[in-house]
């Protein structure tokens, strides 16, 4: 690649990063951007292949929300992508927060894709997650999901719509709508892609109730050694299908014959405060029991703030 082309490529990256932040400013300030999910939207490969990857996620953000402490992850992964449309992937999320180093959860994903025409495809997906009991991740009450999506390429713009049934203590229904446009720069066999993307995420909120139940119970037991048990029942005051966030991202990949380097900066704008009420039954040493009902809406929900996070890494793939 000549110096002139490298300079143009660098300027292109800066332009789209600036465009992403400029758009979010005008708006008046959504289970993490996942590089493998992005690849599942590509065309069915002509040859089946395995892929090994590793990435770093600066913070775990789910539907525009995050835990009160930063949860950065290192995510090793292995995936199989078949020429008949079937793919599967196993990912581990290793937490690297201060004084917390552990595999926080694992995810097993399966996907079957069918291409109706050159620009129109659909997929069926299943996901199973296994969380460490110490996890404080916002999605730590989710056990798995089933869903499907449709992907239509208009040429100037690609539309991606995905619906999921998400299983926690109750079933949630989620909808994601995504618009993107891909720009490609080629240098012989190598290829650079940059894909400005806009997402809108909707969901019901049973998973959030489960997350708060677990978190509030742990917090009370840790703060009072005289407590023998805590039963916290949290309900969302108006649990309905809700717009949860807008997300602006700029996935970038540089692909050689077998290696792919990627980075995805994402800016999430949470919407619609989730108001909650918690009834807490506490048993103390000696058998004394108290029941307290209170407004448990968190400070982060009362004062919704935008979240910026980045995923970066590389993967190696080889044909079968």
SETOR-747041 format. One record per residue (C-alpha): residue number from 1; z, y, x; residue in one letter. Coordinates in steps of 0.1 Angstrom, whole numbers, plus 5000, padded with zeros to 4 digits. Each point is the difference from the previous one (the first is absolute). Layout:
i/Z/Y/X/aa
NUM/Z/Y/X/A
...
***
This chain:
i/Z/Y/X/aa
1/5000/5000/5000/X
2/4990/5034/5014/X
3/5025/5029/5005/X
4/4982/5018/4972/X
5/5005/4972/4976/X
6/5037/4996/5010/X
7/5006/5037/4994/X
8/4983/4998/4966/X
9/5021/4970/4991/X
10/5032/5017/5010/X
11/4991/5031/4980/X
12/4992/4978/4970/X
13/5035/4984/5002/X
14/5017/5034/5002/X
15/4979/5013/4971/X
16/5010/4972/4976/X
17/5037/5001/5010/X
18/4999/5038/4993/X
19/4982/4993/4967/X
20/5027/4975/4989/X
21/5029/5025/5006/X
22/4980/5029/4985/X
23/4995/4981/4967/X
24/5037/4991/4997/X
25/5010/5036/5005/X
26/4977/5010/4972/X
27/5017/4975/4977/X
28/5033/5017/5005/X
29/5021/4977/5016/X
30/4982/4847/5000/X
31/5024/4925/5013/X
32/4985/5038/5038/X
33/4964/5006/5011/X
34/4990/4966/5012/X
35/4971/4996/5024/X
36/4994/4964/4988/X
37/4998/5011/4964/X
38/4974/5026/5011/X
39/4980/4971/5016/X
40/5001/4980/4968/X
41/4980/5028/4984/X
42/4971/4994/5025/X
43/4971/4977/4992/X
44/5005/4962/5001/X
45/4994/4990/5036/X
46/4969/4979/5009/X
47/5023/4979/5023/X
48/5036/4990/4994/X
49/5024/5013/5025/X
50/5037/5002/5010/X
51/5017/5032/5009/X
52/5032/5007/5019/X
53/5014/5035/4998/X
54/5030/5022/5009/X
55/5008/5034/4988/X
56/5027/5027/4999/X
57/5010/5017/4967/X
58/5020/5032/5005/X
59/5018/4997/4966/X
60/4998/4978/4970/X
61/4990/5020/4969/X
62/4995/4984/4966/X
63/4984/5019/4971/X
64/5008/5032/5018/X
65/5037/4991/5005/X
66/5020/4990/5030/X
67/5036/4988/5007/X
68/5025/5026/5011/X
69/4997/4987/5036/X
70/4967/4997/5019/X
71/4986/4965/5000/X
72/4974/4996/5028/X
73/4984/4966/5004/X
74/4981/4979/5026/X
75/4977/4978/4979/X
76/4985/4968/5017/X
77/4975/4983/4977/X
78/4975/4971/4999/X
79/4972/4998/4975/X
80/4971/4978/4989/X
81/4968/5015/4985/X
82/4975/4975/4985/X
83/4963/5003/4995/X
84/5004/4988/4964/X
85/5023/5029/4991/X
86/5035/4985/5005/X
87/5024/5016/5024/X
88/5037/4996/5008/X
89/5024/5018/5022/X
90/5036/4997/5012/X
91/5018/5031/5012/X
92/5035/5006/5014/X
93/5017/5033/4999/X
94/5024/5005/5029/X
95/5024/5029/4995/X
96/5005/5023/5030/X
97/5025/5025/4985/X
98/5030/5013/5019/X
99/5025/4971/5003/X
100/4979/4978/4978/X
101/4976/4975/5016/X
102/4989/4971/4979/X
103/4972/4985/4980/X
104/5006/5019/4968/X
105/4974/4981/4979/X
106/4970/4978/5000/X
107/4969/5002/4978/X
108/4975/4973/4992/X
109/4968/5013/4983/X
110/4970/4981/4986/X
111/4968/5015/4987/X
112/4968/4988/4984/X
113/4970/5024/4999/X
114/4968/4998/4981/X
115/4970/5023/5006/X
116/4981/5006/4967/X
117/4974/5023/5017/X
118/4997/5017/5034/X
119/5023/5029/4989/X
120/5022/4983/4974/X
121/5027/4974/5006/X
122/5032/4987/4986/X
123/5031/4982/5014/X
124/5029/4979/4988/X
125/5032/5002/5021/X
126/5034/4984/5003/X
127/5029/5011/5022/X
128/5034/4985/5008/X
129/5027/5019/5019/X
130/5032/4988/5016/X
131/5026/5027/5008/X
132/5030/4999/5023/X
133/5031/5004/4979/X
134/5009/5030/5021/X
135/4968/5018/4993/X
136/5002/5036/4986/X
137/4963/5002/4994/X
138/4991/5017/4967/X
139/4980/4969/4990/X
140/5026/4975/5011/X
141/5006/4987/4965/X
142/4964/4990/4995/X
143/4993/4963/5003/X
144/4962/5000/4998/X
145/4970/5011/4979/X
146/4968/4989/4983/X
147/4970/5023/4995/X
148/4964/5008/5001/X
149/4977/5029/5010/X
150/4965/5013/4995/X
151/4981/5019/5028/X
152/4968/5020/4992/X
153/4981/5019/5027/X
154/4980/5030/4985/X
155/4986/5008/5035/X
156/5015/5034/5003/X
157/5034/4987/4989/X
158/5018/4966/4996/X
159/5023/4993/4971/X
160/5027/4974/5003/X
161/5023/4991/4971/X
162/5028/4974/5002/X
163/5024/4987/4974/X
164/5031/4979/5008/X
165/5028/4982/4983/X
166/5030/5005/5024/X
167/5029/4976/4998/X
168/5036/5010/5005/X
169/5029/4994/4976/X
170/4975/5010/4974/X
171/4962/5003/5002/X
172/4985/5034/5008/X
173/4964/5010/4994/X
174/4983/5021/5026/X
175/4966/5018/5003/X
176/4984/5015/5030/X
177/4968/5022/5000/X
178/4984/5008/5032/X
179/4970/5022/5010/X
180/4986/4999/5035/X
181/4969/5007/5021/X
182/4993/4982/5033/X
183/4983/5017/5030/X
184/4987/4978/5028/X
185/4991/5008/5036/X
186/4983/4972/5020/X
187/4997/4996/5038/X
188/4980/4969/5006/X
189/5021/4970/4987/X
190/5031/5022/4997/X
191/5008/5019/4968/X
192/5024/5028/4990/X
193/5009/5005/4963/X
194/5019/5028/4984/X
195/5008/4997/4962/X
196/5016/5030/4983/X
197/5019/4985/4970/X
198/5018/5012/4969/X
199/5024/4977/4981/X
200/5018/5004/4967/X
201/5028/4974/4992/X
202/5016/4992/4967/X
203/5027/4974/4991/X
204/5029/4991/4978/X
205/5034/5002/5017/X
206/5019/4967/4998/X
207/4997/4995/5037/X
208/5018/5034/5005/X
209/5029/4989/4978/X
210/5005/4969/5021/X
211/4998/5019/5033/X
212/5028/5024/4989/X
213/5022/4972/4986/X
214/5000/4983/5034/X
215/5004/5032/5020/X
216/5028/5015/4980/X
217/5020/4968/4999/X
218/4998/4996/5038/X
219/5010/5036/5005/X
220/5032/4998/4979/X
221/5012/4968/5016/X
222/4995/5014/5035/X
223/5019/5032/4991/X
224/5031/4983/4985/X
225/5016/4969/5015/X
226/5021/4995/4968/X
227/4969/4992/4979/X
228/4995/4963/4995/X
229/4968/5002/4979/X
230/4976/5026/4986/X
231/4975/4995/4972/X
232/4977/5030/4998/X
233/4975/5001/4971/X
234/4975/5029/5004/X
235/4974/5009/4974/X
236/4972/5025/5002/X
237/5006/5026/4973/X
238/4964/4999/4988/X
239/4984/4968/5015/X
240/4963/5003/4991/X
241/4967/4998/5018/X
242/5002/5030/5023/X
243/4979/5020/5024/X
244/5020/4995/5033/X
245/4980/5017/5028/X
246/4968/5013/5014/X
247/4990/4989/5035/X
248/4975/5015/5025/X
249/4991/4979/5030/X
250/4974/4998/5027/X
251/4996/4964/5012/X
252/4982/4999/5034/X
253/4988/4969/5018/X
254/4982/4994/5033/X
255/4984/4965/5001/X
256/4986/4981/5029/X
257/4986/4965/4998/X
258/5034/4984/4996/X
259/5026/5028/5002/X
260/5008/5026/4974/X
261/5022/5030/5006/X
262/5013/5019/4970/X
263/5022/5029/4989/X
264/5007/5011/4965/X
265/5019/5033/4994/X
266/5012/5004/4964/X
267/5015/5028/4980/X
268/5017/4990/4968/X
269/5010/5024/4973/X
270/5026/4985/4976/X
271/4999/5010/4963/X
272/5022/4997/4970/X
273/5037/4997/5009/X
274/5015/4966/4991/X
275/5033/5008/4982/X
276/5025/4971/4999/X
277/5034/4991/4985/X
278/5023/4974/5015/X
279/5029/4981/4984/X
280/5022/4986/5028/X
281/5027/4974/4994/X
282/5023/4998/5030/X
283/5027/4974/5006/X
284/5028/5009/5025/X
285/5025/4978/5018/X
286/5027/4990/4974/X
287/4975/4996/4972/X
288/4997/5037/4989/X
289/4966/5006/4985/X
290/4983/5034/4993/X
291/4968/5009/4983/X
292/4982/5033/5008/X
293/4968/5014/4985/X
294/4983/5028/5019/X
295/4967/5017/5007/X
296/4988/4982/5031/X
297/4968/5020/5006/X
298/4997/5002/5038/X
299/4998/5033/5019/X
300/4966/4990/5013/X
301/4988/4996/4964/X
302/5014/5033/4989/X
303/4984/5017/5029/X
304/4967/4982/5004/X
305/4984/5006/5034/X
306/4966/4991/5015/X
307/4999/4971/5025/X
308/4978/4997/5030/X
309/4997/4967/5018/X
310/4976/4983/5024/X
311/4989/4964/5006/X
312/4983/4992/5033/X
313/4991/4968/5018/X
314/4973/4976/5010/X
315/4987/4966/4991/X
316/4979/4972/5016/X
317/4977/4978/4979/X
318/4978/4971/5008/X
319/4974/4982/4980/X
320/5004/4963/4990/X
***
